[in-house]
Amino acid sequence: MTITIDPLPEDLPQRALPEKLGFGQIFSDRMFTQEWTTAEGWHNARIGPYKPFSLDPSTAVFHYAQEIFEGTKAYRRPDGKINLFRPWENAARFNRSARRMAMQEVDPETHVEAMLKLVELENRWVPDAPASLYIRPTLIATEPALGVHASSRFLHFIIVGPVGAYFATGFNPVPVYISDQYVRAVRGGTGEAKTGGNYAASLLVGEEVAKLGYQQVLWLDGVERKYVEEVGAMNIAFAYGKHIITPQLTGTILPGITRKSVLEMAPDLGYTVSEERIEIAQVLADIERGEITEVFGMGTAAVIAPVGKFGYAGKEYAIGGGQVGPISKHLYQYLTDLQYGRIPDPYGWTVVVE
Ligand SMILES: Cc1ncc(COP(=O)(O)O)c(C=O)c1O
């Protein structure tokens, strides 16, 4: 589908890229939008000025949370061009989430083209490494009606904004609390979809563990509360020497693109990998025995986030003496080198925007 490019207002203030970048507070000058209705299908694809929406108070998304989103990044390469990392994987997950939430799927070609064109037009908003441009594709149900049914109208939009490095003060181990009181997802639920409700449901426990001095929550399975699932907005892995294990995908975990990349590239870097059902009791025993040498999260935001300690049922479990381990460092370095185009990409994962 052709994407119409609308001009920016002539009197648009020229905002400078701030020196200190946080996460998700600043957005660029433009956004992508397209609409879907039963009668017209997808139409009106355009990139125009970033601006608020005007929606009827009865709009479905406000009431029944029929929405999905994605998160990916654009990276400034040393040659000045820009890399996107596995945007097709991201588009495929967007559509899997759409299906689960009874929403209209998007044409992946239009979706990826919109991301590439937006990044090209917003080139000046792509900061140098270690910062990046965060890309947030979203799909919302826009039918103005309170009946509980799948919407007959959708709005697909993509916004972008510069974000700072996750580890602003260096690559530091993160303290993680293991929740045995709350759960994130159950089999047959929406755990593997990237839909807002999953995140809304995690906020309360996130606040509670922050008061105890933890930065993230590790979720256990929703039935027995015995098996490891994932951490906040990251998948999790455990290293036994040079062997890396991560929970298998059972329908409750978000299938992370960073997780997938680690599983695919780790054997080339000298590690073995497996996807398993992992019992938390076994993990904690193996940490205490020193058999688990490293634990790390995997996700777009932090890439690799070493876990320094777990808190569980009133007890603390320190991992690797609270230091960042060599596998976390190695994977982080290799993956960020690929993403920023500092090394050749043998996997064909990066897409270059000239
Ligand atoms: C719940 C959850 N798990 C895992 C991930 C990691 O996925 P990815 O590596 O694709 O960013 C994310 C982030 O998108 C997430 O929100």
The ligand as a Tripos MOL2 file, in Angstrom:
@<TRIPOS>MOLECULE
LIG
   16    16     1     0     0
SMALL
NO_CHARGES

@<TRIPOS>ATOM
      1 C1          6.7700   -9.6270   28.8230 C.3       1 LIG1
      2 C2          7.9590   -9.5290   27.9510 C.ar      1 LIG1
      3 N1          8.7890  -10.5890   27.8530 N.ar      1 LIG1
      4 C3          9.8840  -10.5720   27.0670 C.ar      1 LIG1
      5 C4         10.2100   -9.4460   26.3240 C.ar      1 LIG1
      6 C5         11.4340   -9.4620   25.4520 C.3       1 LIG1
      7 O1         11.0840   -9.4630   24.1030 O.3       1 LIG1
      8 P1         12.0420   -8.8240   23.0090 P.3       1 LIG1
      9 O2         13.3550   -9.5160   23.1270 O.co2     1 LIG1
     10 O3         11.3780   -9.1220   21.7080 O.co2     1 LIG1
     11 O4         12.1440   -7.3800   23.2990 O.co2     1 LIG1
     12 C6          9.4020   -8.3150   26.4010 C.ar      1 LIG1
     13 C7          9.7090   -7.0990   25.6380 C.2       1 LIG1
     14 O5          9.2180   -6.8980   24.5690 O.2       1 LIG1
     15 C8          8.2360   -8.3550   27.2210 C.ar      1 LIG1
     16 O6          7.4300   -7.2940   27.3170 O.3       1 LIG1
@<TRIPOS>BOND
     1     1     2 1
     2     2     3 ar
     3     2    15 ar
     4     3     4 ar
     5     4     5 ar
     6     5     6 1
     7     5    12 ar
     8     6     7 1
     9     7     8 1
    10     8     9 2
    11     8    10 1
    12     8    11 1
    13    12    13 1
    14    12    15 ar
    15    13    14 2
    16    15    16 1
@<TRIPOS>SUBSTRUCTURE
     1 LIG1         1 GROUP 0 **** ****
